[in-house]
Amino acid sequence: MNKTDDSSHSPSFTDALQRHNHLFGQLASVEEICRLLAHQTEGCLRSGGKLLLMGNGGSAADCQHLAAEFVVRYRTERQPLAAIALTVDTSILTAHANDYDYSSVFTRQVRALCKPGDLIIGLSTSGNSPNVIDAIRAGKEIGARTWGWTGQGGGKLTGIADHLLEIPHTETARIQEAHLFIGHWLCEELDNRITTHPDMAEANNNPR
């Protein structure tokens, strides 16, 4: 391609970057709820609990990404932390969707794996994903702490999840970028807390 060809200078990159930067300039508005998330996650892991993460599509990938950061490591050399993405077992997912219904594909796993005191994070940019909503309800019945990570408005997860991390944007891609940023921040925050209070890692050697 001719480097001087004006057609190669699409405004879409600049536009996307501007939307990204505008959103990230507003994320200070969710700092308080993020600190509560870190506090509850730390408490869950210190008590030998585990994180269960779920979402669809790109949000499913984010769940797997964050679970990997917890189980393997983020930046600090440490013991693994108990985190499970409910989006990875294709046999469970397809068997349940085939035999029952996709709207309860995460619920079945929550009922099998979740214990009181665990922490469930459901990612849904709209806040309206039926399978996330149903699993959040199931987690609450069991006694887990439940979080919904959504976009602006919170959708149907508002009032269902115990806590809502609501990104102030309506564009799916931007919301997912913010979710990943917050997930990375959470990993870094917990790494720092483990360094200061290493007994948290020891608790996770024997998760419930």
C-alpha positions as CSV (number, residue, x, y, z in Angstrom):
1,M,0.0,0.0,0.0
2,N,1.2,3.5,-0.9
3,K,2.1,5.1,2.5
4,T,1.0,8.5,1.1
5,D,-2.4,7.2,0.1
6,D,-5.0,9.2,2.1
7,S,-7.3,6.1,2.1
8,S,-4.9,4.4,4.5
9,H,-5.5,7.0,7.2
10,S,-8.9,5.8,8.4
11,P,-10.4,7.9,11.2
12,S,-11.7,4.8,12.9
13,F,-8.6,4.2,14.9
14,T,-8.5,7.7,16.2
15,D,-12.2,7.6,17.0
16,A,-11.9,4.3,18.9
17,L,-8.9,5.6,20.9
18,Q,-10.9,8.8,21.8
19,R,-13.9,6.8,23.0
20,H,-11.5,4.5,25.0
21,N,-9.7,7.5,26.6
22,H,-13.0,9.3,27.4
23,L,-14.3,6.2,29.2
24,F,-11.1,5.6,31.1
25,G,-11.1,9.2,32.2
26,Q,-14.4,8.4,33.9
27,L,-13.4,5.2,35.7
28,A,-12.5,7.1,38.9
29,S,-16.3,7.0,39.5
30,V,-16.1,3.2,40.2
31,E,-13.0,3.3,42.4
32,E,-15.0,2.9,45.7
33,I,-16.9,-0.1,44.5
34,C,-13.7,-1.6,43.1
35,R,-12.1,-1.3,46.5
36,L,-15.1,-3.1,48.0
37,L,-14.6,-5.8,45.4
38,A,-10.9,-6.2,46.4
39,H,-11.8,-6.3,50.1
40,Q,-14.4,-9.0,49.6
41,T,-12.2,-11.0,47.2
42,E,-9.4,-10.9,49.8
43,G,-11.8,-12.0,52.5
44,C,-13.0,-14.9,50.4
45,L,-9.6,-16.2,49.6
46,R,-8.3,-15.7,53.1
47,S,-11.1,-17.9,54.4
48,G,-10.2,-20.7,51.9
49,G,-13.0,-19.7,49.5
50,K,-12.8,-19.5,45.7
51,L,-13.8,-17.3,42.9
52,L,-16.3,-18.4,40.2
53,L,-16.4,-16.4,37.0
54,M,-18.9,-16.5,34.2
55,G,-19.9,-14.7,31.0
56,N,-20.6,-15.1,27.3
57,G,-18.5,-14.5,24.2
58,G,-15.9,-11.9,24.9
59,S,-16.8,-11.8,28.5
60,A,-16.2,-15.6,28.7
61,A,-12.7,-15.0,27.4
62,D,-12.2,-12.3,30.1
63,C,-13.3,-14.7,32.8
64,Q,-10.8,-17.3,31.6
65,H,-8.1,-14.6,31.4
66,L,-8.7,-13.4,34.9
67,A,-8.9,-17.0,36.3
68,A,-5.5,-17.7,34.8
69,E,-4.0,-14.6,36.4
70,F,-5.3,-15.8,39.8
71,V,-4.3,-19.5,39.5
72,V,-0.9,-19.0,37.8
73,R,0.3,-15.5,38.8
74,Y,-0.1,-11.9,37.8
75,R,3.2,-10.2,38.7
76,T,4.2,-11.5,42.0
77,E,5.6,-15.0,42.7
78,R,3.1,-16.5,45.0
79,Q,1.0,-19.6,45.8
80,P,-1.9,-20.1,43.4
81,L,-5.3,-18.5,44.3
82,A,-8.5,-20.5,43.8
83,A,-10.4,-19.2,40.8
84,I,-12.5,-21.1,38.3
85,A,-14.0,-19.9,35.0
86,L,-17.3,-21.6,34.4
87,T,-16.8,-21.2,30.6
88,V,-14.0,-23.6,29.8
89,D,-15.4,-27.2,30.0
90,T,-17.0,-27.8,26.6
91,S,-18.3,-31.2,27.6
92,I,-20.3,-29.7,30.5
93,L,-21.4,-26.7,28.5
94,T,-22.6,-28.6,25.5
95,A,-24.1,-31.5,27.5
96,H,-26.1,-29.1,29.6
97,A,-27.2,-26.9,26.7
98,N,-28.3,-30.1,24.8
99,D,-30.0,-31.9,27.6
100,Y,-31.5,-28.9,29.4
101,D,-31.2,-25.3,28.4
102,Y,-28.4,-22.8,27.8
103,S,-30.0,-20.3,30.1
104,S,-29.0,-22.5,33.1
105,V,-25.6,-23.6,31.8
106,F,-23.8,-21.8,34.6
107,T,-26.4,-22.5,37.2
108,R,-25.7,-26.2,37.1
109,Q,-22.0,-25.6,37.7
110,V,-22.7,-23.1,40.5
111,R,-24.8,-25.7,42.3
112,A,-22.1,-28.3,41.9
113,L,-19.1,-26.2,42.9
114,C,-20.2,-23.2,44.9
115,K,-20.0,-23.2,48.7
116,P,-21.1,-20.5,51.2
117,G,-18.6,-17.7,51.4
118,D,-17.4,-18.2,47.8
119,L,-17.5,-15.1,45.5
120,I,-19.2,-15.2,42.1
121,I,-18.5,-12.7,39.4
122,G,-20.9,-12.6,36.4
123,L,-19.8,-10.5,33.4
124,S,-22.6,-9.2,31.2
125,T,-22.1,-5.9,29.3
126,S,-25.9,-5.5,29.1
127,G,-26.7,-6.9,32.5
128,N,-29.4,-9.0,30.8
129,S,-27.7,-12.3,30.1
130,P,-30.2,-15.0,31.3
131,N,-27.6,-17.6,32.2
132,V,-25.6,-15.1,34.3
133,I,-28.7,-13.9,36.0
134,D,-29.9,-17.4,36.8
135,A,-26.5,-18.4,38.2
136,I,-26.2,-15.3,40.3
137,R,-29.6,-16.2,41.9
138,A,-28.4,-19.7,42.5
139,G,-25.2,-18.5,44.1
140,K,-27.1,-16.2,46.5
141,E,-29.3,-19.1,47.6
142,I,-26.1,-21.1,48.4
143,G,-24.7,-18.2,50.4
144,A,-22.0,-16.9,48.1
145,R,-21.3,-13.2,47.6
146,T,-22.4,-12.2,44.1
147,W,-21.1,-9.5,41.8
148,G,-22.4,-8.3,38.4
149,W,-20.0,-6.5,36.1
150,T,-22.1,-4.6,33.6
151,G,-22.3,-1.6,31.4
152,Q,-24.3,1.6,32.0
153,G,-27.6,1.0,33.6
154,G,-26.8,-2.5,35.0
155,G,-29.7,-4.2,33.2
156,K,-31.7,-6.9,34.9
157,L,-28.7,-7.7,37.2
158,T,-29.5,-4.5,39.1
159,G,-31.1,-5.6,42.3
160,I,-30.3,-9.3,41.7
161,A,-26.5,-9.4,42.3
162,D,-25.4,-8.3,45.8
163,H,-23.1,-5.7,44.2
164,L,-22.9,-4.1,40.7
165,L,-19.8,-2.9,39.0
166,E,-21.4,-0.6,36.4
167,I,-19.1,0.8,33.7
168,P,-20.4,4.2,32.6
169,H,-20.7,3.3,28.9
170,T,-23.1,1.6,26.5
171,E,-20.7,0.3,23.8
172,T,-19.8,-3.4,24.3
173,A,-16.2,-3.1,23.3
174,R,-15.5,-0.2,25.6
175,I,-17.2,-1.9,28.5
176,Q,-15.1,-5.1,28.0
177,E,-11.9,-3.0,27.9
178,A,-12.9,-1.5,31.2
179,H,-13.8,-4.9,32.7
180,L,-10.3,-6.2,31.7
181,F,-8.6,-3.2,33.2
182,I,-10.4,-3.6,36.5
183,G,-9.7,-7.3,36.5
184,H,-6.0,-6.6,36.1
185,W,-6.2,-3.9,38.8
186,L,-7.8,-6.5,41.1
187,C,-5.0,-9.0,40.4
188,E,-2.4,-6.4,41.2
189,E,-4.2,-5.3,44.3
190,L,-4.4,-8.8,45.6
191,D,-0.8,-9.5,44.7
192,N,0.1,-6.5,46.9
193,R,-2.1,-7.7,49.8
194,I,-0.6,-11.2,49.6
195,T,2.9,-9.7,49.8
196,T,1.9,-7.7,52.9
197,H,-0.2,-10.6,54.4
198,P,1.2,-13.9,53.0
199,D,-1.2,-16.0,55.1
200,M,-3.9,-15.5,52.3
201,A,-1.9,-17.7,50.0
202,E,-1.6,-20.4,52.6
203,A,-5.4,-20.4,53.1
204,N,-5.8,-21.2,49.4
205,N,-3.8,-24.4,49.7
206,N,-6.9,-26.0,51.0
207,P,-9.9,-24.2,49.4
208,R,-13.4,-25.3,50.3
